[in-house]
Amino acid sequence: SDATLTLAPSQGPPETPVTASGAGVPPGAAVSILWFTMEGNRVSGSGFVEVNQTIATGIADAQGRYSIAFVAPYGLGGPAHRVQAVVAGAAVAESSFVLMRDAWITPTEGPEGTLIEVRLVAGGWTQFDNNIAILWDNRFLGFACSFNSQGNISVWVQAVGGVGPHVLGIYPALFWGPSDGPTPWKHPMMNPQDAPTPYAIEEFSFTVTSGAGISRNEGP
């Protein structure tokens, strides 16, 4: 019978424990699990290509069944990653895993001038998944890209404003596209549900506390 491959779960952020299970391979066969992703560059013009790595291995039982655990790696999100079961150098079954974005900020409070690190993992590589726009109290600060850094974004923002809560927003943004007028690319999407790949707007609270501010020139 044809070999099978099932991933449980089939989506999650980096570091999600995953079980690759299947049947229909030769009894006692060595099974390798291959993880596919993209490498390349959208800026230099050099292009991009799909690459793979062996993420886990195991041995099938006497009935040709296998169950192999691995951890979803840090890498590019966006479109689903192909995952293959390989026996004797040949792919015998294929499935897919969606690597989901995860974002956070640190710290979450401090006096005016505190440097806040904005982190996002599993950013994507397509023009729909590559960019995020960052806002502070609903004011656009700028954008960040994730392709060249394999899904990782680290941006530092300086807290400004009066004592009390403030909001740092991470909005979906399009990397590039055709336009005959003012370009909306790399700006926050106010209606992300209309995007080809919808991502939820994420908002994080930062509390400015009393105390001496930190000069922009002196650093943290």
N, C-alpha and C positions, 0 to 999 in steps of 0.2 A: 504494500500500500504506500501511497505518497506520504512523505514526511510532513509533519506539522510543527508550527512554532507559535506559542501564545505567550504574551507578556502580561504579567499581573503585578502592579497596575500598568496601564498603557499610557499614562501621562503623570507628570509631577515635576517639581522643581529639582535642580541638582541635589544630589545626595539622597534621592528617593530610593529605598531598597526595592529591587525588582526581581521577580522570578521568571526566568525563561524556561518554559516547559514544552514538551512535545513528545511525539511518538513516530514510529515508522522508519527509524534509522536501524542499521545493522546492530544486532545484539553486541554489547560490549564496545561499541564504537566510541572513539574520542570525538567529542563535539566541541567546536569552538563557536563562540558568539561574537559576531562582528558588529561594531557600531559605526555607522556612516555619518559623516558631517561634511561641511563645506570649508574650504580654505581659499583665501584670495584677497582681492582688494577692489573696491569700487571706485577708488579715487585715482590710482595711478594708471588705470587702463590695462593693467596686466591680466585682468579677468579673475575667474575663480573656478574651482573644480571640486568634485566630490572625492573625498578620501575616506579611508576606514582604518580601524584598529581593532585588534582582538581585545575584548573587554572582559571575557571570562571563558573558562573551559570546564568540561566535565566529561563523565563517562556514562554511556547509556547502559541500562540494566539488561537482563537476559531477554526481556520482551521488546527491546528497542525503544524504551521510554527514557526520557531524561528530564532532569529538573536542575537548573543551574542558576545560582543567585549572583547578582551583580548590583552595583550602585550606579545610578544615573550620574554621569560625569558633569562637571562644570564645562559648559560649552555653549554653542549657539542655540538659541531657541528658534521661534518661527515655524516654518513647515516641519512636519513630522520627520524624524530621523528614521531611515531604514535600518532594520536590524535583521541579520541573517544567521541561520544555523548552518555551519559548515562541517562537512565530514570528508576526510581524505582530500582536502583542497578544493572541494566543490560545494557550492551553496545548494542545500537541499530543501530549505524552507525560509520564508521571510515574513516579518511582521513590521510594526512601526511603533515609535514612542514619541510623544509630544513633550518636549522639554519646556516647562512653563516658567515664565518670569517670576522672580522674587526680588523685592526691593525693600530697603530700610534706610534709616538715617541714624547717625550717632555723632554727638550725644543728642538728647532730646530736651535739654535745658541748659541755660548758662547766661551770663551777662551779655549785653549788646557787644557785638564784635567777635563772639565765639565762632570758631570755624566748625562747620557742620560737614561731615562727609556723607554724601549721597551715594548709595551703592545700589546697583542693579546687576543681577546675573541672569543668564539665559536670554539676553537680548538677541535679536535675529540678524539675518544677513540680507534679506530682500528689501526692496525699497519701502515695503509696508511694515517691516519689523526692525529695521536697523536703528531708527532714531527715537529719542525721547526728548520732550521739551520740559524745562524746569521752570516753575513759577514760585515766587515768594509773595504771599498775601495777594494772590491773583495778578501779579505783575510778572511778565515774561522776562526771565533772566538769560536764557540761552538754550542751546541744544547739545546733545551728546550722541555719539555713534558707538555701535557695539561690534561691528563686523571684524575690524582689524584686531580687536582685543579678545576674539573668540567669546563674545557674549558678555564680557565684563565691562561695566561702567563704574568709574570712581570720579566723582566731581566734588569739589569743595566750595561751599557757599558760606558767606559771612552773615551772621544773624544781625539784623537791623530792626529798629523800631522800639516802641515803648515797652515797659514792663508788662508782661502778660502773654497770653497765647498768640502764636502766629502759625500760619499754614504754609508748608512747603508741598507743592503739587508736582507730581510726575505725570505728564500727559503723553498720549501717543502722538507721534508726528510722522509725516511722510518724508522720506529721504529726498526723492526727486520725482518729477513727472512733467508732462507737457503743460505749457501755459502761454497764453497770448497776452496776458496782463500781469498785474502784480502776483508774484509767486507765493503760494501758501506753504511751500516746502520748508521743513524744519521748524515750523511754528506749531503751537499746541492745537490739537483738534478738539473743538468744543463738543462735537457730536461724534465721538469715536465709534459709536454703533453703526455709523454709515461707512466706515472704512472697510476695504476688502478683507482685512484681518483685524477684527475689533479687539481692542484691549481696554480694560477698565481704567478709568482715571484713579490714581492712587494719591491720597493726601495724608500727610504726616504732621502732627502737632509738635511745635517747638515752643517752649516757654522761655521768654526772656526774663531773667531774674535781675534783681537789683545788684549793684556792685559796679566796680570799675570796668569800663569798656576796654577793649583790646584794640590798639591801633592797627590799621590796615598795613602800616609799614613795618611794624615790629613783629608781626606774626603771632602764633599762639603762645 
